[in-house]
């Protein structure tokens, strides 16, 4: 099964809270790959398609968000999530 991984720093003001979490899950749901997010490479890893689970991460500005995906479109999924984070969730 294809796998992809990448990381991006949270540079938006509010970090991974309500609106950014929803935007991240909306992007993740566009892909068939299983996508997971963590603030540490050791985990815990969280399902990127669950807004409630993503909000529980409570990542703040300056933290590194690690993304991994498994499935046919894993590379595209990881690239899309990292791009969203690097664009500050289109909020600034």
C-alpha positions as a Markdown table, in Angstrom:
| # | Residue | x | y | z |
|---|---|---|---|---|
| 1 | Unk | 0.0 | 0.0 | 0.0 |
| 2 | Unk | 1.5 | 3.4 | -1.0 |
| 3 | Unk | 2.5 | 5.6 | 1.9 |
| 4 | Unk | 3.4 | 9.3 | 2.1 |
| 5 | Unk | 4.7 | 11.5 | 4.9 |
| 6 | Unk | 5.5 | 15.2 | 5.4 |
| 7 | Unk | 5.6 | 17.9 | 8.1 |
| 8 | Unk | 4.7 | 21.5 | 8.3 |
| 9 | Unk | 5.0 | 24.2 | 10.9 |
| 10 | Unk | 1.8 | 25.8 | 12.2 |
| 11 | Unk | 2.3 | 29.5 | 11.6 |
| 12 | Unk | -1.3 | 30.7 | 11.7 |
| 13 | Unk | -2.2 | 32.8 | 14.8 |
| 14 | Unk | -4.7 | 30.4 | 16.4 |
| 15 | Unk | -3.0 | 27.1 | 15.6 |
| 16 | Unk | -5.2 | 24.0 | 15.0 |
| 17 | Unk | -8.5 | 25.1 | 16.5 |
| 18 | Unk | -12.1 | 25.1 | 15.3 |
| 19 | Unk | -12.0 | 26.7 | 11.8 |
| 20 | Unk | -8.6 | 25.3 | 10.8 |
| 21 | Unk | -9.6 | 21.9 | 12.0 |
| 22 | Unk | -12.7 | 21.9 | 9.9 |
| 23 | Unk | -10.8 | 23.0 | 6.8 |
| 24 | Unk | -8.2 | 20.3 | 7.4 |
| 25 | Unk | -10.9 | 17.6 | 7.6 |
| 26 | Unk | -12.7 | 18.9 | 4.5 |
| 27 | Unk | -9.4 | 18.6 | 2.6 |
| 28 | Unk | -8.7 | 15.1 | 4.0 |
| 29 | Unk | -12.2 | 13.8 | 3.1 |
| 30 | Unk | -11.5 | 14.5 | -0.6 |
| 31 | Unk | -9.1 | 11.6 | -0.6 |
| 32 | Unk | -9.6 | 7.9 | -0.3 |
| 33 | Unk | -6.3 | 7.5 | 1.5 |
| 34 | Unk | -6.3 | 7.0 | 5.3 |
| 35 | Unk | -4.7 | 10.3 | 6.6 |
| 36 | Unk | -3.4 | 10.8 | 10.1 |
| 37 | Unk | -2.0 | 13.9 | 11.9 |
| 38 | Unk | 0.3 | 14.1 | 14.9 |
| 39 | Unk | 2.4 | 16.8 | 16.7 |
| 40 | Unk | 5.1 | 14.2 | 17.4 |
| 41 | Unk | 6.6 | 11.5 | 15.1 |
| 42 | Unk | 6.0 | 9.1 | 17.9 |
| 43 | Unk | 2.3 | 9.9 | 18.0 |
| 44 | Unk | -0.4 | 9.7 | 19.0 |
| 45 | Unk | -1.7 | 9.8 | 15.5 |
| 46 | Unk | -5.2 | 11.1 | 14.9 |
| 47 | Unk | -7.7 | 10.5 | 12.0 |
| 48 | Unk | -7.5 | 13.6 | 9.8 |
| 49 | Unk | -11.1 | 13.0 | 8.6 |
| 50 | Unk | -12.6 | 13.6 | 12.1 |
| 51 | Unk | -13.1 | 17.3 | 13.0 |
| 52 | Unk | -13.7 | 16.4 | 16.7 |
| 53 | Unk | -10.5 | 14.3 | 16.9 |
| 54 | Unk | -8.4 | 17.0 | 15.1 |
| 55 | Unk | -9.7 | 19.7 | 17.4 |
| 56 | Unk | -8.6 | 17.6 | 20.4 |
| 57 | Unk | -5.0 | 17.9 | 19.3 |
| 58 | Unk | -5.0 | 21.6 | 20.3 |
| 59 | Unk | -1.8 | 22.3 | 18.4 |
| 60 | Unk | -0.6 | 25.8 | 18.8 |
| 61 | Unk | 1.4 | 28.2 | 16.6 |
| 62 | Unk | 5.0 | 27.1 | 16.2 |
| 63 | Unk | 4.3 | 23.3 | 16.6 |
| 64 | Unk | 5.2 | 21.0 | 13.8 |
| 65 | Unk | 2.2 | 19.1 | 12.3 |
| 66 | Unk | 3.2 | 15.7 | 11.0 |
| 67 | Unk | 1.0 | 14.1 | 8.3 |
| 68 | Unk | 1.0 | 10.5 | 7.0 |
| 69 | Unk | -1.3 | 8.8 | 4.6 |
| 70 | Unk | -1.8 | 5.3 | 3.3 |
| 71 | Unk | -3.6 | 4.4 | 0.0 |
| 72 | Unk | -3.5 | 5.0 | -3.7 |
| 73 | Unk | -3.7 | 8.8 | -3.4 |
| 74 | Unk | -1.5 | 9.1 | -0.3 |
| 75 | Unk | 1.0 | 11.4 | -1.9 |
| 76 | Unk | -1.6 | 13.8 | -3.2 |
| 77 | Unk | -3.4 | 13.8 | 0.2 |
| 78 | Unk | -0.3 | 14.6 | 2.2 |
| 79 | Unk | 0.6 | 17.4 | -0.3 |
| 80 | Unk | -2.9 | 18.9 | 0.0 |
| 81 | Unk | -2.9 | 18.9 | 3.8 |
| 82 | Unk | 0.7 | 20.4 | 4.0 |
| 83 | Unk | -0.2 | 23.0 | 1.4 |
| 84 | Unk | -3.3 | 24.1 | 3.5 |
| 85 | Unk | -1.1 | 24.4 | 6.6 |
| 86 | Unk | 1.5 | 26.4 | 4.8 |
| 87 | Unk | -1.2 | 28.7 | 3.4 |
| 88 | Unk | -2.3 | 29.4 | 7.1 |
| 89 | Unk | -5.6 | 27.7 | 6.3 |
| 90 | Unk | -6.4 | 30.6 | 4.0 |
| 91 | Unk | -7.2 | 32.8 | 7.1 |
| 92 | Unk | -4.5 | 35.4 | 7.1 |
